[in-house]
Structure formats: structure tokens, C-alpha cells
């Protein structure tokens, strides 16, 4: 089944984004699970997503991660994400974030790939899923990335939002006049 989305609608929604919330498994990672020789679960993250999180922060956009369970704390720290929550009830945490940051639904982007993400995806102003998101997530999404989960979704989305908000040129100017703005 082909999922055609209205790109001009997605751009208009992206213009309003002040907070991006990511799921981890299937978004920041692939859905593959690797076990090391000691039986510990390992996941692979895309290096491009580090730049994506930096771009969002450069643009003044808050970032959060809401996931049911993960051992990815180190990667979240590496990406500079301060709002990291492990909780089964994603909609409850979402509502708390709205109150805490004094935001409306339309100012939030949520990126999810599966059934557990649908309640939040249906509430936010800009719902996004990776290219390999499950069918219900694709149906709920306003935008489907070209990248699959774990393959650069954060960077692609950051660039999309920055372009929509007219912030990409200021990043390029920063880069060409003052150099790399990230540690």
C-alpha cells in the first residue's frame, strides 16, 4: 500500500513546532535486536541523528524522548537530550510536557513507528513516522520520512523543520562565519 501525504500540509505543521518527541525503537534505532556474547541486548544508532538533534537545539526546539523501556541512556546523553522518560503511558507523559512547557498540541511533533505511539500521534499537530513505520503509524502520520528507523530519521526531520521555519540559512551562515557551533 502506498501512503501519499500532503507535503504542503506537513510544511505548514512543521512551521509551528516547538517540541519534538521521539520514540526510540524503530525511530532512533532499527527494530533489530543484537545480543552480545554476554547476552546483553545491543542496538545500533545512526551517527547522522546526532547532528539532527544538534540542529533542532540550534533552532531553539526542545527535544524529548518517551519510550517504554531502553538501555540507551548513554546515546540520549550523547545527543544532548535532557528530557528522557521511560514510561509505558506515553500520553500521560505527553500531557505533562504540554503543561510544563506551556505548549499546545499543534506546537508538538511526535515521531513514532508502531501501535504504542498512536495515541500521541493522533494528538500532536505534526505526527511523523519513519519510512518503515507500521501501517497504523503511517495512516496517523502527517509526514513519512524517506529514511527508515535507525537510519537518519532525526537528521532528516530536523532539516525538514528548519527549512519549514526558515532557519536553515542562519545555520549555514553560522557555519560559514563562526564555524561549527556544536561541541
C-alpha positions as CSV (number, residue, x, y, z in Angstrom):
1,X,0.0,0.0,0.0
2,X,1.3,3.4,-1.0
3,X,1.0,6.2,1.6
4,X,0.8,9.6,-0.1
5,X,0.9,12.5,2.2
6,X,0.3,16.2,1.6
7,X,3.7,17.8,1.7
8,X,2.4,21.4,1.8
9,X,0.3,20.5,4.9
10,X,3.4,18.9,6.5
11,X,5.4,22.1,5.9
12,X,2.6,24.2,7.5
13,X,2.5,21.9,10.5
14,X,6.3,21.9,10.8
15,X,6.4,25.7,10.9
16,X,4.6,25.6,14.3
17,X,6.9,23.0,16.0
18,X,8.5,24.0,19.3
19,X,9.0,20.5,20.7
20,X,9.9,17.2,19.0
21,X,9.3,14.0,20.9
22,X,10.9,10.8,19.7
23,X,10.3,7.1,20.4
24,X,13.5,5.1,20.4
25,X,12.9,1.6,19.0
26,X,12.1,1.8,15.3
27,X,12.8,5.5,15.2
28,X,16.3,6.2,16.7
29,X,17.2,2.6,16.1
30,X,16.1,-0.1,13.7
31,X,13.8,-2.7,15.1
32,X,16.6,-5.3,15.0
33,X,18.0,-6.6,18.3
34,X,21.5,-7.8,18.6
35,X,22.8,-9.9,21.6
36,X,26.4,-9.7,22.6
37,X,28.4,-12.7,23.8
38,X,27.3,-12.0,27.4
39,X,23.6,-12.0,26.4
40,X,23.1,-8.2,26.6
41,X,20.9,-6.5,24.1
42,X,22.6,-4.1,21.8
43,X,21.0,-1.5,19.4
44,X,22.6,0.4,16.6
45,X,22.1,4.2,16.3
46,X,22.8,6.4,13.3
47,X,25.6,9.0,13.7
48,X,23.6,11.4,11.5
49,X,21.0,11.7,14.2
50,X,23.5,13.4,16.5
51,X,23.7,16.2,14.0
52,X,19.9,16.2,13.7
53,X,19.5,16.7,17.5
54,X,22.1,19.5,17.4
55,X,20.2,21.2,14.5
56,X,17.0,21.1,16.5
57,X,18.6,22.6,19.5
58,X,20.4,25.2,17.4
59,X,16.9,26.2,16.2
60,X,15.6,26.6,19.7
61,X,13.4,23.5,19.5
62,X,13.0,21.4,22.6
63,X,13.7,17.6,22.3
64,X,12.3,14.8,24.4
65,X,12.3,11.0,24.2
66,X,9.5,9.0,25.6
67,X,10.0,5.2,25.4
68,X,8.6,2.3,27.3
69,X,11.9,0.7,28.1
70,X,15.5,1.1,26.9
71,X,19.2,0.9,27.9
72,X,20.0,3.8,25.6
73,X,20.7,6.4,28.3
74,X,24.3,6.9,27.0
75,X,23.1,7.6,23.4
76,X,20.4,10.0,24.7
77,X,23.1,11.9,26.7
78,X,25.4,11.9,23.6
79,X,22.6,13.6,21.6
80,X,22.2,16.3,24.3
81,X,18.6,15.3,25.1
82,X,17.7,16.4,28.6
83,X,14.1,15.3,28.6
84,X,14.3,11.5,28.7
85,X,11.4,9.4,30.0
86,X,10.9,5.6,30.3
87,X,7.2,5.2,30.8
88,X,4.5,2.9,29.5
89,X,1.8,5.6,29.5
90,X,3.1,7.9,26.8
91,X,0.0,10.0,26.5
92,X,0.2,10.9,30.3
93,X,3.9,12.0,29.9
94,X,2.9,13.9,26.8
95,X,0.2,15.8,28.6
96,X,2.7,16.6,31.5
97,X,5.1,18.0,29.0
98,X,2.5,20.2,27.4
99,X,1.7,21.7,30.8
100,X,5.4,22.0,31.9
101,X,6.4,23.8,28.6
102,X,3.1,25.7,28.2
103,X,2.6,24.3,24.7
104,X,-0.4,23.4,22.6
105,X,-0.9,20.2,20.7
106,X,-0.2,22.0,17.4
107,X,3.3,23.1,18.6
108,X,4.4,19.5,19.1
109,X,5.9,16.9,16.7
110,X,5.9,13.3,17.7
111,X,7.9,10.6,15.9
112,X,6.7,7.1,16.4
113,X,6.5,3.9,14.4
114,X,4.0,1.5,15.9
115,X,0.8,0.9,17.9
116,X,2.1,2.2,21.2
117,X,2.7,5.6,19.6
118,X,-0.7,6.1,18.1
119,X,-2.4,7.9,21.0
120,X,0.2,10.6,21.0
121,X,0.5,10.7,17.2
122,X,-3.2,11.4,16.9
123,X,-3.0,14.3,19.4
124,X,0.0,16.3,18.1
125,X,0.0,18.9,15.4
126,X,2.7,17.2,13.4
127,X,2.9,13.4,13.5
128,X,5.8,11.7,11.8
129,X,6.8,8.1,11.2
130,X,9.9,6.6,9.5
131,X,9.6,5.0,6.0
132,X,9.4,1.6,7.6
133,X,6.8,2.5,10.3
134,X,3.9,0.2,10.7
135,X,0.7,0.7,8.7
136,X,-1.3,2.3,11.5
137,X,1.6,4.8,12.2
138,X,1.7,5.7,8.5
139,X,-2.0,6.3,8.5
140,X,-1.8,8.6,11.5
141,X,1.3,10.5,10.3
142,X,1.3,13.9,8.6
143,X,4.8,13.1,7.2
144,X,6.6,9.9,6.4
145,X,10.4,10.3,6.3
146,X,12.4,8.9,3.4
147,X,14.8,7.3,6.0
148,X,13.9,4.1,7.8
149,X,14.1,3.9,11.6
150,X,17.7,4.0,12.8
151,X,18.9,5.3,9.5
152,X,18.9,9.1,10.0
153,X,15.3,10.0,10.8
154,X,16.2,12.7,13.3
155,X,18.5,14.5,10.9
156,X,16.0,14.3,8.0
157,X,13.2,15.6,10.2
158,X,15.5,18.4,11.7
159,X,16.3,19.6,8.3
160,X,12.7,19.5,7.2
161,X,11.6,21.5,10.2
162,X,14.4,24.0,9.9
163,X,13.6,24.5,6.2
164,X,9.9,25.0,7.0
165,X,10.7,27.5,9.8
166,X,13.3,29.4,7.6
167,X,16.1,28.6,10.0
168,X,18.5,26.6,7.7
169,X,20.1,29.7,6.2
170,X,21.0,31.1,9.7
171,X,22.7,27.7,10.4
172,X,24.6,27.9,7.2
173,X,25.6,31.5,8.0
174,X,26.8,30.4,11.4
175,X,28.8,27.6,9.9
176,X,30.5,29.8,7.3
177,X,31.2,32.8,9.5
178,X,31.8,31.3,13.0
179,X,32.5,27.7,12.3
180,X,31.0,24.5,13.8
181,X,28.6,25.6,16.6
182,X,28.4,22.3,18.4
183,X,30.8,20.8,20.9
